[in-house]
């Protein structure tokens, strides 16, 4: 019995672990791509990813909370309420992602200065965050497969 439970847990956890590792690979690839530009560009990617990860955490929290609530509702046989909850989460997540995207695109450089970045690093961080913010509302970055989020209903 225990072996079966371990297998089931691993079958659920393994895709999430791989997804998280691939998310970290994005950072490594970004650093390799800008590595030839100089130390300021590498610092900007690192600082930009730090700031971007904070934003992802907000969306990820909404996604995981929705997943729990929808799963409980569906398990209890309340399919219509689960669908409404998923839809509401979709709208809330999209609105939150748009706000975060706007704030990141507008204040990314200011946030870098606030964290102590030098002028050149802050400028490059602002550009990098502006680029990432453009794609943020799609909800694809930093989300596990099958999540309930901004553009994926439950």
BALOBA-1460 file (C-alpha; in Angstrom, 3 decimals):
// residues 154
<rec num="1" residu="x" x="0.000" y="0.000" z="0.000"/>
<rec num="2" residu="x" x="2.759" y="2.475" z="0.920"/>
<rec num="3" residu="x" x="4.595" y="1.799" z="-2.319"/>
<rec num="4" residu="x" x="1.459" y="2.678" z="-4.292"/>
<rec num="5" residu="x" x="1.053" y="5.955" z="-2.397"/>
<rec num="6" residu="x" x="4.700" y="6.855" z="-3.002"/>
<rec num="7" residu="x" x="4.269" y="6.172" z="-6.711"/>
<rec num="8" residu="x" x="1.148" y="8.335" z="-6.866"/>
<rec num="9" residu="x" x="2.868" y="11.182" z="-5.046"/>
<rec num="10" residu="x" x="5.891" y="10.918" z="-7.317"/>
<rec num="11" residu="x" x="3.672" y="10.876" z="-10.412"/>
<rec num="12" residu="x" x="2.114" y="14.162" z="-9.245"/>
<rec num="13" residu="x" x="5.302" y="15.762" z="-7.935"/>
<rec num="14" residu="x" x="7.690" y="14.849" z="-10.753"/>
<rec num="15" residu="x" x="6.094" y="17.073" z="-13.423"/>
<rec num="16" residu="x" x="6.082" y="19.993" z="-10.967"/>
<rec num="17" residu="x" x="9.727" y="19.394" z="-10.098"/>
<rec num="18" residu="x" x="10.682" y="19.289" z="-13.772"/>
<rec num="19" residu="x" x="8.657" y="22.441" z="-14.432"/>
<rec num="20" residu="x" x="10.436" y="24.294" z="-11.633"/>
<rec num="21" residu="x" x="13.832" y="23.129" z="-12.870"/>
<rec num="22" residu="x" x="12.985" y="24.338" z="-16.378"/>
<rec num="23" residu="x" x="11.921" y="27.699" z="-14.943"/>
<rec num="24" residu="x" x="15.360" y="28.004" z="-13.380"/>
<rec num="25" residu="x" x="16.909" y="27.011" z="-16.700"/>
<rec num="26" residu="x" x="15.304" y="30.113" z="-18.218"/>
<rec num="27" residu="x" x="17.379" y="32.249" z="-15.875"/>
<rec num="28" residu="x" x="20.557" y="30.387" z="-16.825"/>
<rec num="29" residu="x" x="19.804" y="30.800" z="-20.527"/>
<rec num="30" residu="x" x="19.093" y="34.506" z="-20.049"/>
<rec num="31" residu="x" x="22.434" y="34.931" z="-18.289"/>
<rec num="32" residu="x" x="24.257" y="33.049" z="-21.066"/>
<rec num="33" residu="x" x="22.569" y="35.227" z="-23.675"/>
<rec num="34" residu="x" x="23.651" y="38.482" z="-22.038"/>
<rec num="35" residu="x" x="26.956" y="37.199" z="-20.677"/>
<rec num="36" residu="x" x="28.940" y="38.585" z="-23.599"/>
<rec num="37" residu="x" x="27.508" y="42.066" z="-23.056"/>
<rec num="38" residu="x" x="29.106" y="42.493" z="-19.661"/>
<rec num="39" residu="x" x="28.776" y="42.325" z="-15.914"/>
<rec num="40" residu="x" x="26.067" y="45.008" z="-15.803"/>
<rec num="41" residu="x" x="23.831" y="42.940" z="-18.095"/>
<rec num="42" residu="x" x="24.344" y="39.820" z="-15.986"/>
<rec num="43" residu="x" x="23.545" y="41.792" z="-12.834"/>
<rec num="44" residu="x" x="20.423" y="43.208" z="-14.501"/>
<rec num="45" residu="x" x="19.146" y="39.728" z="-15.377"/>
<rec num="46" residu="x" x="19.757" y="38.526" z="-11.822"/>
<rec num="47" residu="x" x="18.046" y="41.526" z="-10.273"/>
<rec num="48" residu="x" x="15.217" y="41.403" z="-12.813"/>
<rec num="49" residu="x" x="14.594" y="37.740" z="-12.064"/>
<rec num="50" residu="x" x="14.537" y="38.487" z="-8.343"/>
<rec num="51" residu="x" x="11.863" y="41.150" z="-8.835"/>
<rec num="52" residu="x" x="9.953" y="39.055" z="-11.351"/>
<rec num="53" residu="x" x="9.929" y="36.063" z="-8.998"/>
<rec num="54" residu="x" x="8.158" y="38.170" z="-6.373"/>
<rec num="55" residu="x" x="5.394" y="38.911" z="-8.893"/>
<rec num="56" residu="x" x="5.161" y="35.273" z="-9.914"/>
<rec num="57" residu="x" x="4.707" y="34.322" z="-6.259"/>
<rec num="58" residu="x" x="1.512" y="36.401" z="-6.096"/>
<rec num="59" residu="x" x="0.003" y="34.702" z="-9.144"/>
<rec num="60" residu="x" x="1.240" y="31.298" z="-8.007"/>
<rec num="61" residu="x" x="-0.470" y="31.768" z="-4.622"/>
<rec num="62" residu="x" x="-3.761" y="32.618" z="-6.321"/>
<rec num="63" residu="x" x="-3.355" y="29.619" z="-8.597"/>
<rec num="64" residu="x" x="-2.669" y="27.157" z="-5.777"/>
<rec num="65" residu="x" x="-5.495" y="28.549" z="-3.642"/>
<rec num="66" residu="x" x="-7.889" y="28.181" z="-6.556"/>
<rec num="67" residu="x" x="-6.698" y="24.643" z="-7.199"/>
<rec num="68" residu="x" x="-7.457" y="23.652" z="-3.600"/>
<rec num="69" residu="x" x="-10.902" y="25.285" z="-3.511"/>
<rec num="70" residu="x" x="-11.968" y="23.963" z="-6.925"/>
<rec num="71" residu="x" x="-10.723" y="20.463" z="-6.069"/>
<rec num="72" residu="x" x="-12.708" y="20.461" z="-2.838"/>
<rec num="73" residu="x" x="-15.836" y="21.732" z="-4.572"/>
<rec num="74" residu="x" x="-15.569" y="19.152" z="-7.348"/>
<rec num="75" residu="x" x="-14.868" y="16.393" z="-4.837"/>
<rec num="76" residu="x" x="-18.022" y="17.372" z="-2.966"/>
<rec num="77" residu="x" x="-20.006" y="17.217" z="-6.209"/>
<rec num="78" residu="x" x="-20.519" y="20.990" z="-6.529"/>
<rec num="79" residu="x" x="-19.453" y="21.213" z="-10.170"/>
<rec num="80" residu="x" x="-21.267" y="24.453" z="-10.994"/>
<rec num="81" residu="x" x="-19.821" y="26.252" z="-7.995"/>
<rec num="82" residu="x" x="-16.381" y="24.864" z="-8.879"/>
<rec num="83" residu="x" x="-16.758" y="26.212" z="-12.415"/>
<rec num="84" residu="x" x="-17.822" y="29.640" z="-11.093"/>
<rec num="85" residu="x" x="-14.896" y="29.692" z="-8.690"/>
<rec num="86" residu="x" x="-12.481" y="28.757" z="-11.467"/>
<rec num="87" residu="x" x="-13.926" y="31.437" z="-13.742"/>
<rec num="88" residu="x" x="-13.714" y="34.053" z="-10.975"/>
<rec num="89" residu="x" x="-10.097" y="33.064" z="-10.377"/>
<rec num="90" residu="x" x="-9.437" y="33.385" z="-14.091"/>
<rec num="91" residu="x" x="-10.727" y="36.966" z="-14.104"/>
<rec num="92" residu="x" x="-8.986" y="37.876" z="-10.842"/>
<rec num="93" residu="x" x="-5.709" y="36.364" z="-12.009"/>
<rec num="94" residu="x" x="-5.878" y="38.142" z="-15.339"/>
<rec num="95" residu="x" x="-6.603" y="41.483" z="-13.656"/>
<rec num="96" residu="x" x="-3.768" y="40.931" z="-11.170"/>
<rec num="97" residu="x" x="-1.392" y="39.913" z="-13.959"/>
<rec num="98" residu="x" x="-2.252" y="43.037" z="-15.956"/>
<rec num="99" residu="x" x="-1.673" y="45.262" z="-12.928"/>
<rec num="100" residu="x" x="1.633" y="43.538" z="-12.131"/>
<rec num="101" residu="x" x="2.650" y="43.774" z="-15.771"/>
<rec num="102" residu="x" x="1.888" y="47.499" z="-15.856"/>
<rec num="103" residu="x" x="3.709" y="48.140" z="-12.576"/>
<rec num="104" residu="x" x="6.711" y="46.081" z="-13.651"/>
<rec num="105" residu="x" x="6.928" y="47.787" z="-17.025"/>
<rec num="106" residu="x" x="6.530" y="51.224" z="-15.499"/>
<rec num="107" residu="x" x="8.508" y="50.960" z="-12.264"/>
<rec num="108" residu="x" x="11.053" y="48.183" z="-12.930"/>
<rec num="109" residu="x" x="13.974" y="50.581" z="-13.132"/>
<rec num="110" residu="x" x="12.797" y="52.454" z="-10.031"/>
<rec num="111" residu="x" x="12.561" y="49.166" z="-8.119"/>
<rec num="112" residu="x" x="16.129" y="48.321" z="-9.147"/>
<rec num="113" residu="x" x="17.362" y="51.707" z="-7.878"/>
<rec num="114" residu="x" x="15.430" y="51.160" z="-4.646"/>
<rec num="115" residu="x" x="17.298" y="47.855" z="-4.209"/>
<rec num="116" residu="x" x="20.634" y="49.653" z="-4.612"/>
<rec num="117" residu="x" x="21.500" y="49.011" z="-8.255"/>
<rec num="118" residu="x" x="23.941" y="51.357" z="-9.961"/>
<rec num="119" residu="x" x="22.576" y="53.534" z="-12.773"/>
<rec num="120" residu="x" x="23.591" y="51.245" z="-15.671"/>
<rec num="121" residu="x" x="22.362" y="48.089" z="-13.942"/>
<rec num="122" residu="x" x="19.088" y="49.821" z="-13.013"/>
<rec num="123" residu="x" x="18.570" y="50.940" z="-16.623"/>
<rec num="124" residu="x" x="19.202" y="47.433" z="-17.969"/>
<rec num="125" residu="x" x="17.036" y="45.878" z="-15.242"/>
<rec num="126" residu="x" x="14.211" y="48.216" z="-16.218"/>
<rec num="127" residu="x" x="14.507" y="47.116" z="-19.859"/>
<rec num="128" residu="x" x="14.625" y="43.438" z="-18.902"/>
<rec num="129" residu="x" x="11.592" y="43.707" z="-16.592"/>
<rec num="130" residu="x" x="9.701" y="45.677" z="-19.253"/>
<rec num="131" residu="x" x="10.321" y="42.806" z="-21.683"/>
<rec num="132" residu="x" x="9.236" y="40.164" z="-19.139"/>
<rec num="133" residu="x" x="6.193" y="42.243" z="-18.164"/>
<rec num="134" residu="x" x="4.976" y="42.229" z="-21.731"/>
<rec num="135" residu="x" x="4.489" y="38.442" z="-21.512"/>
<rec num="136" residu="x" x="3.450" y="38.218" z="-17.857"/>
<rec num="137" residu="x" x="-0.342" y="38.328" z="-18.423"/>
<rec num="138" residu="x" x="-0.192" y="35.085" z="-20.408"/>
<rec num="139" residu="x" x="0.380" y="33.307" z="-17.101"/>
<rec num="140" residu="x" x="2.794" y="30.840" z="-18.641"/>
<rec num="141" residu="x" x="5.976" y="31.730" z="-16.778"/>
<rec num="142" residu="x" x="6.365" y="30.032" z="-13.451"/>
<rec num="143" residu="x" x="3.174" y="27.995" z="-13.480"/>
<rec num="144" residu="x" x="2.904" y="24.230" z="-13.075"/>
<rec num="145" residu="x" x="1.241" y="22.233" z="-15.843"/>
<rec num="146" residu="x" x="-2.527" y="22.111" z="-15.497"/>
<rec num="147" residu="x" x="-2.678" y="25.015" z="-13.058"/>
<rec num="148" residu="x" x="-5.679" y="27.253" z="-12.624"/>
<rec num="149" residu="x" x="-4.474" y="30.712" z="-13.441"/>
<rec num="150" residu="x" x="-4.938" y="33.859" z="-15.481"/>
<rec num="151" residu="x" x="-5.461" y="32.186" z="-18.840"/>
<rec num="152" residu="x" x="-6.194" y="28.604" z="-17.828"/>
<rec num="153" residu="x" x="-9.577" y="27.871" z="-16.297"/>
<rec num="154" residu="x" x="-9.867" y="25.072" z="-13.795"/>
